[in-house]
């Protein structure tokens, strides 16, 4: 599921961090294999922060991809009848989320910039996907037959 990802940071296209393998789930630099370092340029805090935020957006998209492909979840927009000028959000649902009357697991992400499927972006960056995402909990729920799952965004 790993792919090289490009992002635009300060006008430059740069290859950035991605899991080396599904097994370890650690974010490593594609070329060097080194872990993420926030202060890539000691003299440019703003540049470092923008780089970190760009990485965070890539992580968010990657986690969404994992929710859909690995966890077989679908994205549902709410409210379902919102007009174009009304605010909307989305949630992720397991295949039986609307039909299983027996079990319901609701996962709510951490606060701040993290999105659906994430506990904390910092854990994803500094440790691994299992520590920072809700995916292990979803997989365990599926393993024990608790398929019904909503992930709030």
Secondary structure, DSSP 4 states (H G I P E B T S, - for coil): -----EEEETTEEEE--EES-TTT--EE-TTT-PBP-S-SSTT-HHHHHHHHHHHHHHHHHHHHHHHHHTS--EEEEESTT--TTS--EEEEE-TTTTT-SS--EEEE--STT--TTBS-HHHHHHT-HHHHBSHHHHHHHHHTT---EEEE-
